[in-house]
């Protein structure tokens, strides 16, 4: 498993070789507030997404001879056609009438079920990369529309910029929060987002604030108390981080993170982490590593890929 940060590897990636190699970054929800519950059962929220200089890699080869989509390796208990990478490739293939196929290998680094966006990021990288490799020439808005059918967070990764989301997540404002350093830890628990949002004790009346107000207030997560009440290992990991720096839950978890002003302090904390916990150190990034790679190779990365 490769656990190096993207910044130490992007410049050497053979994007124009075979296979083509694309980063699929993690994200954090720097804050999450629940403002109300709608009649249809969805929740109004305000949350801030930022990318991390750390994540999975997708190795992608184009097949000119047939339209088969092959994803490796197999994921236990998941049908290939239910894999978000496969679904993203298939949707793009159908939308753009592509007759080519692809083989995609997932170099998995991010923990599954951690709330750091692994599956959504994989789907978005697939859409952006194949849009270029297949010559589909769809706009970012068109790719994001495809992505929305795959998952609520996919459009954020498609557009590749830190974002403030409101409503049920559909109202997006791109922004530039401070790029801190983070220690991210993943407890063993696998948390059901649906269960957290259906918990009767979940705060649902946090007052709405403007983005400027939120950026200049202490960041919090309304789901955190509920998660800690039900998952003792998440509480234990968070309490350990709080000894070193401000720390909280990302999304509905299970990952927790602490923020630092510099890498040295983050690394010093990480070196002390409990051995049983998976974790990593990464810098927050307002521009996705995927777009940094495309820019480095002089490929379009704005309105059309």
VOPAGU-2260 file (C-alpha; in pm, 1 decimal, decimal comma):
REM VOPAGU-2260
SITE   aa  ch    i         X         Y         Z
SITE  UNK   A    0       0,0       0,0       0,0
SITE  UNK   A    1     138,2     338,0     -99,5
SITE  UNK   A    2      83,8     598,6     170,0
SITE  UNK   A    3     291,0     888,2      39,8
SITE  UNK   A    4     132,0    1226,8     -10,6
SITE  UNK   A    5      35,8    1333,8    -361,6
SITE  UNK   A    6     270,2    1632,6    -350,7
SITE  UNK   A    7     570,5    1398,4    -338,9
SITE  UNK   A    8     448,4    1186,5    -627,6
SITE  UNK   A    9     248,4    1391,1    -879,5
SITE  UNK   A   10     542,2    1524,6   -1076,8
SITE  UNK   A   11     665,9    1172,7   -1152,8
SITE  UNK   A   12     332,6    1018,3   -1247,4
SITE  UNK   A   13     324,6     890,3   -1608,3
SITE  UNK   A   14      -4,1    1054,7   -1704,1
SITE  UNK   A   15      82,4    1036,1   -2071,8
SITE  UNK   A   16     226,4     685,2   -2048,1
SITE  UNK   A   17      40,6     355,7   -2011,2
SITE  UNK   A   18    -135,2     300,2   -1784,7
SITE  UNK   A   19    -243,7     655,0   -1713,6
SITE  UNK   A   20    -228,7     727,9   -1340,1
SITE  UNK   A   21    -466,4     969,5   -1168,8
SITE  UNK   A   22    -500,0    1074,3    -803,0
SITE  UNK   A   23    -828,8    1029,8    -619,8
SITE  UNK   A   24    -801,3    1252,7    -311,3
SITE  UNK   A   25    -965,9    1232,1      28,2
SITE  UNK   A   26   -1177,3    1514,4     166,9
SITE  UNK   A   27   -1274,0    1642,2     507,6
SITE  UNK   A   28   -1591,4    1809,8     623,6
SITE  UNK   A   29   -1427,3    2091,9     817,2
SITE  UNK   A   30   -1762,3    2172,2     976,1
SITE  UNK   A   31   -2115,1    2030,7     956,0
SITE  UNK   A   32   -2431,4    2193,9    1087,7
SITE  UNK   A   33   -2787,7    2059,9    1065,7
SITE  UNK   A   34   -3033,6    2347,1    1014,0
SITE  UNK   A   35   -3363,7    2160,5     988,2
SITE  UNK   A   36   -3552,8    1857,7     859,9
SITE  UNK   A   37   -3767,7    1883,4     548,0
SITE  UNK   A   38   -4107,2    1711,0     498,7
SITE  UNK   A   39   -3946,4    1464,2     254,9
SITE  UNK   A   40   -3712,5    1342,1     528,0
SITE  UNK   A   41   -3396,9    1512,8     399,6
SITE  UNK   A   42   -3200,6    1745,4     623,5
SITE  UNK   A   43   -3095,0    2102,4     553,9
SITE  UNK   A   44   -2730,0    2148,8     631,8
SITE  UNK   A   45   -2426,6    2371,3     600,7
SITE  UNK   A   46   -2089,8    2204,6     549,2
SITE  UNK   A   47   -1742,5    2288,8     425,1
SITE  UNK   A   48   -1547,3    2047,4     204,5
SITE  UNK   A   49   -1171,1    2062,8     161,6
SITE  UNK   A   50    -944,9    1816,8     -23,2
SITE  UNK   A   51    -643,0    1643,2     123,5
SITE  UNK   A   52    -298,1    1584,7     -20,4
SITE  UNK   A   53    -355,5    1210,8      25,1
SITE  UNK   A   54    -574,0     941,7    -126,5
SITE  UNK   A   55    -620,4     657,1    -370,8
SITE  UNK   A   56    -476,6     618,4    -720,5
SITE  UNK   A   57    -654,0     500,7   -1035,0
SITE  UNK   A   58    -447,4     335,1   -1308,8
SITE  UNK   A   59    -650,5     362,0   -1629,8
SITE  UNK   A   60    -597,4     204,4   -1970,6
SITE  UNK   A   61    -819,6     261,0   -2273,8
SITE  UNK   A   62    -934,0     -31,2   -2484,9
SITE  UNK   A   63    -989,2      58,8   -2850,7
SITE  UNK   A   64   -1112,6    -288,5   -2955,1
SITE  UNK   A   65   -1427,2    -322,0   -2740,7
SITE  UNK   A   66   -1646,0    -135,6   -2492,3
SITE  UNK   A   67   -1582,0    -360,9   -2192,6
SITE  UNK   A   68   -1529,3    -193,0   -1855,4
SITE  UNK   A   69   -1302,7    -394,8   -1627,1
SITE  UNK   A   70   -1233,7    -290,5   -1267,4
SITE  UNK   A   71    -960,2    -446,7   -1055,3
SITE  UNK   A   72    -920,0    -569,0    -790,6
SITE  UNK   A   73   -1252,9    -722,7    -693,9
SITE  UNK   A   74   -1396,4    -580,4    -372,4
SITE  UNK   A   75   -1536,2    -845,4    -135,1
SITE  UNK   A   76   -1914,9    -848,3    -105,4
SITE  UNK   A   77   -1954,5    -592,3    -386,1
SITE  UNK   A   78   -2080,9    -682,8    -732,7
SITE  UNK   A   79   -1865,3    -528,1   -1006,8
SITE  UNK   A   80   -2165,5    -346,6   -1153,3
SITE  UNK   A   81   -2234,0    -185,3    -813,2
SITE  UNK   A   82   -1880,7     -45,6    -788,2
SITE  UNK   A   83   -1894,6     335,0    -814,7
SITE  UNK   A   84   -1592,9     332,9   -1047,4
SITE  UNK   A   85   -1770,5      95,4   -1285,7
SITE  UNK   A   86   -2096,1     290,5   -1263,1
SITE  UNK   A   87   -1918,0     619,5   -1336,6
SITE  UNK   A   88   -1743,2     475,3   -1641,3
SITE  UNK   A   89   -2065,0     316,0   -1768,0
SITE  UNK   A   90   -2268,8     635,1   -1724,0
SITE  UNK   A   91   -2008,6     841,6   -1910,4
SITE  UNK   A   92   -1986,3     579,4   -2182,8
SITE  UNK   A   93   -2362,4     590,3   -2236,0
SITE  UNK   A   94   -2397,9     967,6   -2204,7
SITE  UNK   A   95   -2124,1    1041,6   -2460,0
SITE  UNK   A   96   -2192,4     741,9   -2689,6
SITE  UNK   A   97   -1840,2     606,5   -2637,3
SITE  UNK   A   98   -1755,0     279,8   -2813,7
SITE  UNK   A   99   -1419,1     233,1   -2639,1
SITE  UNK   A  100   -1366,1      38,3   -2319,5
SITE  UNK   A  101   -1131,0      62,7   -2026,1
SITE  UNK   A  102    -945,6    -128,8   -1758,1
SITE  UNK   A  103    -919,8      55,5   -1426,8
SITE  UNK   A  104    -707,7     -60,3   -1135,5
SITE  UNK   A  105    -779,7      92,3    -795,2
SITE  UNK   A  106    -471,8     137,8    -577,1
SITE  UNK   A  107    -669,9     164,7    -253,1
SITE  UNK   A  108    -519,7     368,4      29,9
SITE  UNK   A  109    -818,3     539,4     194,2
SITE  UNK   A  110   -1016,7     351,0     459,8
SITE  UNK   A  111   -1362,0     238,1     353,1
SITE  UNK   A  112   -1649,5     379,2     556,3
SITE  UNK   A  113   -1437,1     654,1     704,6
SITE  UNK   A  114   -1628,7     956,6     580,9
SITE  UNK   A  115   -1334,6    1088,5     378,8
SITE  UNK   A  116   -1506,2    1048,7      43,0
SITE  UNK   A  117   -1318,5     753,4    -103,8
SITE  UNK   A  118   -1597,6     614,0    -320,5
SITE  UNK   A  119   -1721,2     953,9    -435,4
SITE  UNK   A  120   -1367,3    1063,0    -515,2
SITE  UNK   A  121   -1303,0     741,6    -712,5
SITE  UNK   A  122   -1618,0     803,2    -917,5
SITE  UNK   A  123   -1523,8    1165,5    -988,0
SITE  UNK   A  124   -1166,8    1082,1   -1090,3
SITE  UNK   A  125   -1306,3     814,8   -1322,8
SITE  UNK   A  126   -1538,9    1066,7   -1488,3
SITE  UNK   A  127   -1273,9    1337,3   -1526,9
SITE  UNK   A  128    -999,2    1101,0   -1644,2
SITE  UNK   A  129   -1208,3     904,0   -1893,1
SITE  UNK   A  130   -1363,1    1223,9   -2026,9
SITE  UNK   A  131   -1009,6    1314,8   -2134,1
SITE  UNK   A  132    -883,7     968,0   -2230,7
SITE  UNK   A  133   -1196,4     874,1   -2426,7
SITE  UNK   A  134   -1218,9    1216,5   -2589,7
SITE  UNK   A  135   -1577,1    1262,4   -2468,2
SITE  UNK   A  136   -1535,7    1643,9   -2437,0
SITE  UNK   A  137   -1815,2    1689,0   -2181,6
SITE  UNK   A  138   -1808,1    2005,0   -1970,8
SITE  UNK   A  139   -1746,1    1995,3   -1598,2
SITE  UNK   A  140   -2112,2    2079,9   -1539,1
SITE  UNK   A  141   -2215,7    1783,1   -1751,9
SITE  UNK   A  142   -1975,3    1555,0   -1565,6
SITE  UNK   A  143   -2103,8    1687,1   -1233,8
SITE  UNK   A  144   -2461,7    1614,1   -1340,1
SITE  UNK   A  145   -2364,2    1253,9   -1413,2
SITE  UNK   A  146   -2183,8    1244,1   -1080,4
SITE  UNK   A  147   -2483,9    1366,6    -884,4
SITE  UNK   A  148   -2670,7    1050,9    -985,8
SITE  UNK   A  149   -2386,7     847,4    -832,5
SITE  UNK   A  150   -2359,9    1031,4    -501,0
SITE  UNK   A  151   -2421,0    1370,4    -342,4
SITE  UNK   A  152   -2049,6    1442,5    -292,6
SITE  UNK   A  153   -1932,8    1340,5    -641,4
SITE  UNK   A  154   -1989,1    1685,6    -802,9
SITE  UNK   A  155   -1759,3    1846,5    -543,8
SITE  UNK   A  156   -1477,7    1615,8    -651,2
SITE  UNK   A  157   -1560,4    1668,5   -1020,0
SITE  UNK   A  158   -1527,1    2045,7    -991,6
SITE  UNK   A  159   -1212,8    2007,3    -785,0
SITE  UNK   A  160   -1232,2    2309,9    -557,0
SITE  UNK   A  161   -1302,4    2348,3    -185,7
SITE  UNK   A  162   -1670,4    2423,6    -140,1
SITE  UNK   A  163   -1937,8    2536,7     102,9
SITE  UNK   A  164   -2258,6    2334,5      60,6
SITE  UNK   A  165   -2606,1    2433,4     179,3
SITE  UNK   A  166   -2963,2    2312,9     146,5
SITE  UNK   A  167   -2952,7    1934,8     112,7
SITE  UNK   A  168   -2606,5    1973,4     -36,0
SITE  UNK   A  169   -2710,7    2107,1    -375,3
SITE  UNK   A  170   -2626,6    2475,2    -316,8
SITE  UNK   A  171   -2253,3    2509,1    -374,6
SITE  UNK   A  172   -2024,8    2807,8    -314,2
SITE  UNK   A  173   -1655,6    2762,2    -393,8
SITE  UNK   A  174   -1422,9    2915,4    -139,3
SITE  UNK   A  175   -1069,2    2917,0       0,5
SITE  UNK   A  176   -1051,1    2823,7     369,3
SITE  UNK   A  177    -713,5    2813,1     542,8
SITE  UNK   A  178    -501,8    2517,4     425,0
SITE  UNK   A  179    -403,6    2352,4     753,5
SITE  UNK   A  180    -219,8    2027,5     824,1
SITE  UNK   A  181    -423,7    1735,4     958,4
SITE  UNK   A  182    -376,8    1411,2    1143,5
SITE  UNK   A  183    -660,2    1178,4    1039,9
SITE  UNK   A  184    -741,6     860,2    1233,4
SITE  UNK   A  185    -983,2     579,5    1143,1
SITE  UNK   A  186   -1136,6     376,0    1427,4
SITE  UNK   A  187   -1264,1      24,9    1356,9
SITE  UNK   A  188   -1632,9     119,9    1360,3
SITE  UNK   A  189   -1833,5     141,1    1040,5
SITE  UNK   A  190   -2099,8     405,8    1083,9
SITE  UNK   A  191   -2435,7     423,3     908,9
SITE  UNK   A  192   -2503,9     778,7     791,7
SITE  UNK   A  193   -2876,0     699,4     773,0
SITE  UNK   A  194   -2877,5     583,7    1135,4
SITE  UNK   A  195   -2708,9     902,3    1255,7
SITE  UNK   A  196   -2946,0    1127,2    1063,1
SITE  UNK   A  197   -3249,4     936,5    1194,3
SITE  UNK   A  198   -3139,1     955,1    1558,2
SITE  UNK   A  199   -3402,2    1149,2    1756,9
SITE  UNK   A  200   -3132,0    1330,9    1954,4
SITE  UNK   A  201   -2954,2    1471,9    1648,8
SITE  UNK   A  202   -2948,2    1855,5    1662,4
SITE  UNK   A  203   -3173,5    1982,9    1384,3
SITE  UNK   A  204   -3211,9    2351,0    1461,1
SITE  UNK   A  205   -2865,9    2504,8    1432,3
SITE  UNK   A  206   -2920,3    2861,8    1304,3
SITE  UNK   A  207   -2806,8    2927,9     950,0
SITE  UNK   A  208   -2511,1    3161,5     912,7
SITE  UNK   A  209   -2335,3    3321,2     620,4
SITE  UNK   A  210   -2017,6    3163,7     487,5
SITE  UNK   A  211   -1814,0    3457,4     617,0
SITE  UNK   A  212   -1959,9    3414,1     965,2
SITE  UNK   A  213   -1889,3    3040,6     959,3
SITE  UNK   A  214   -1532,0    3079,9     838,2
SITE  UNK   A  215   -1459,1    3315,4    1127,4
SITE  UNK   A  216   -1622,4    3099,3    1397,0
SITE  UNK   A  217   -1490,8    2784,8    1567,4
SITE  UNK   A  218   -1568,0    2482,8    1348,3
SITE  UNK   A  219   -1801,8    2215,1    1489,0
SITE  UNK   A  220   -1993,3    1907,1    1375,9
SITE  UNK   A  221   -2355,2    1855,6    1483,5
SITE  UNK   A  222   -2328,5    1479,2    1424,4
SITE  UNK   A  223   -2034,4    1436,9    1657,4
SITE  UNK   A  224   -2217,5    1397,1    1990,5
SITE  UNK   A  225   -2452,9    1135,7    1845,8
SITE  UNK   A  226   -2167,2     934,7    1695,9
SITE  UNK   A  227   -1967,1     947,1    2019,9
SITE  UNK   A  228   -2269,7     828,2    2217,5
SITE  UNK   A  229   -2292,0     513,5    2004,6
SITE  UNK   A  230   -1929,5     438,2    1911,9
SITE  UNK   A  231   -1684,1     421,4    2199,4
SITE  UNK   A  232   -1381,9     363,3    1972,8
SITE  UNK   A  233   -1454,9     687,7    1785,2
SITE  UNK   A  234   -1482,2     870,1    2117,2
SITE  UNK   A  235   -1153,3     718,7    2232,8
SITE  UNK   A  236    -970,8     822,5    1913,6
SITE  UNK   A  237   -1111,3    1175,3    1928,3
SITE  UNK   A  238   -1021,3    1219,1    2294,3
SITE  UNK   A  239    -666,6    1110,3    2215,1
SITE  UNK   A  240    -635,8    1371,2    1938,4
SITE  UNK   A  241    -778,1    1644,0    2159,3
SITE  UNK   A  242    -469,0    1614,5    2378,3
SITE  UNK   A  243    -266,7    1763,3    2092,1
SITE  UNK   A  244    -487,7    2003,0    1895,0
SITE  UNK   A  245    -844,8    2105,0    1807,2
SITE  UNK   A  246   -1010,2    1788,2    1674,6
SITE  UNK   A  247   -1349,9    1669,0    1555,1
SITE  UNK   A  248   -1541,9    1420,7    1345,2
SITE  UNK   A  249   -1560,0    1446,1     965,6
SITE  UNK   A  250   -1911,7    1403,5     827,7
SITE  UNK   A  251   -2076,0    1117,8    1017,6
SITE  UNK   A  252   -1736,3     949,3    1061,1
SITE  UNK   A  253   -1584,9     719,1    1148,3
SITE  UNK   A  254   -1268,6     923,9    1079,6
SITE  UNK   A  255   -1166,8    1194,8    1323,7
SITE  UNK   A  256    -905,1    1460,8    1260,6
SITE  UNK   A  257    -691,7    1717,8    1439,7
SITE  UNK   A  258    -570,0    2037,7    1276,3
SITE  UNK   A  259    -223,4    2191,7    1297,0
SITE  UNK   A  260     -60,5    2505,5    1160,9
SITE  UNK   A  261     244,4    2319,0    1028,0
SITE  UNK   A  262     359,8    1975,2     917,8
SITE  UNK   A  263     618,3    1932,9    1194,2
SITE  UNK   A  264     357,5    1951,7    1470,2
SITE  UNK   A  265     123,0    1721,5    1279,2
SITE  UNK   A  266     397,2    1463,5    1230,6
SITE  UNK   A  267     498,9    1486,0    1596,6
SITE  UNK   A  268     142,0    1405,1    1698,0
SITE  UNK   A  269     111,5    1125,0    1443,9
SITE  UNK   A  270     426,5     953,6    1568,6
SITE  UNK   A  271     253,6     906,0    1904,8
SITE  UNK   A  272     -71,7     760,4    1771,1
SITE  UNK   A  273    -211,5     434,4    1910,9
SITE  UNK   A  274     -76,0     145,0    1705,1
SITE  UNK   A  275    -418,0      -9,3    1649,0
SITE  UNK   A  276    -546,8     293,3    1457,9
SITE  UNK   A  277    -498,6     347,0    1083,7
SITE  UNK   A  278    -410,7     705,4    1011,4
SITE  UNK   A  279    -218,1     953,7     802,4
SITE  UNK   A  280     -89,4    1310,0     790,1
SITE  UNK   A  281    -203,6    1534,4     505,6
SITE  UNK   A  282    -229,1    1897,1     409,6
SITE  UNK   A  283    -563,5    2054,5     331,6
SITE  UNK   A  284    -588,4    2173,0     -29,6
SITE  UNK   A  285    -840,6    2407,4    -188,6
SITE  UNK   A  286    -756,4    2279,3    -538,7
SITE  UNK   A  287    -784,8    1905,5    -594,6
SITE  UNK   A  288    -459,9    1715,6    -662,1
SITE  UNK   A  289    -633,1    1576,9    -971,3
SITE  UNK   A  290    -647,5    1924,1   -1126,5
SITE  UNK   A  291    -296,0    2002,7   -1016,2
SITE  UNK   A  292    -185,7    1699,4   -1217,1
SITE  UNK   A  293    -385,9    1800,2   -1523,3
SITE  UNK   A  294    -241,3    2150,6   -1507,7
SITE  UNK   A  295     112,5    2014,4   -1476,1
SITE  UNK   A  296      61,7    1825,7   -1800,7
SITE  UNK   A  297     -98,0    2128,4   -1971,5
SITE  UNK   A  298    -436,2    1959,6   -2006,6
SITE  UNK   A  299    -762,2    2154,6   -1990,4
SITE  UNK   A  300    -897,0    2175,0   -1636,1
SITE  UNK   A  301   -1161,0    2443,7   -1637,0
SITE  UNK   A  302   -1478,5    2438,8   -1846,8
SITE  UNK   A  303   -1394,1    2127,4   -2046,1
SITE  UNK   A  304   -1157,2    1842,3   -1975,7
